Amino acid sequence: PPAVKVTRKDSQEGLETLLCQVHGFYPKEIDVTWRKDGKVRQEDVFRGVVCPNPDGTYYTWLSIEIDPKDRSRYLCHVEHDGVPDPLDVAVEDSGERLQGRALGAFVGWEEV
């Protein structure tokens, strides 16, 4: 089954970027979306391409720029054949933040 992790970092103009990383899934087909209050969000979303891992599984990522005060309303929603029910993952409570350059290190930006 896919492993899902959601982290955050400060962005421009008081906004925040949430990053959903999905690792270790097979087969390659996967559906990852951001949901706000249960509704799919497509504005301000960037999607990484699905890439292979050395072990034959796959990984991908999805980010969205949000107002920090709305953070608790967002979930990363993952549907995959490896799990019977969809996964909904919120940002980690640890307050873990990515370094500002970490998001730019990902390849395959594709605006949706």
N, C-alpha and C positions, 0 to 999 in steps of 0.2 A: 504493500500500500504506500501511497505517497506520504512523505514527511513534509509538513507545512509549517513555516515560520513567518511571522509578521513583525517587522521592525519599523522604526520611524526615524526621521531626521528633520531638523529645521530646514526650511526652504526660504524662498524669497518673500519679501513683503509680509512677514508674519505668518506665512502659511507653513504647512508641514507636509512632508512626503512620506507616505506609507509604502513599504515594500513587502510584497508577499513572495517568498521563495518556496518553490515546490521541488522536492528532490526524491530520487530513488523510485520512480514509478515505471511500470511496464505493463501493458504495451504503451506505445508513444502517444496515443490519442488521449487527450485530457481537456477538460473545460474548466478554466479558471476565470472568475469574474469578481469584481468588487461589488458589494451590496451595501447600500445605505438604507437603514430601516427596512431591510428585506427586499428592496427594489434594486435591480441591476443598474449600475452606473457606468456610463461610457465616456463622459466628459472628463478631460484632464487625466486620462488613463494612458499609460505606456505599457506595451506588452513585449516581453522578450521572446525570441524564437525558442522552440523546444530543441534542446541539444542533448547528444548522447553522453553518458558517463562511461568511464573505462570498464565498468562491470556489466555493461549491457542495459542498464536502466537509463532513465532520462531525467532532465531537470528543466525548469523554466522559471520565469518570474513575471510579476505584474506590479506596477506602481501606480499611485494616484496622488495628486496634490489636493490637500484638504485644508479646511479651517480647523486648527487644533481643538477648538471648543466642541467640534462635532466628532472627535476621534472615536468616542465610545459607540457611535452609531454605525460604524463601518466594520464589515466582516469580509475576509477573503473566502470566497465560496469555491470549493473544488469538487468536481464530479469526475470520477474515474472508475474503470471496471474493477480496480483492485480494492475498492471499498463498497459495501452494500448500500450505504447511505451517504449523501453529500457531506463534506466536511465544511464547517464554518469556523474560521479562526480569527480571533481579535488580536489587536496589537498586544505585545507582551507587557505585562504590568511592571516588569522590572525597570521600565524606563530606558531600556537599552536603546542607544541611538547609533546609527551608522555614521562613520566619518563622512564629511561633506563630499569627498571625492569618490566614495565607494559606489554610489549609484552610477557615476560616469564610467566605471570600470566594466560594466556589463555591455555586451555587444548585442546587436540585433534590435535596436530600438525600433518600435513600430507603433505609431500612434493609431488608436482605434477611434 
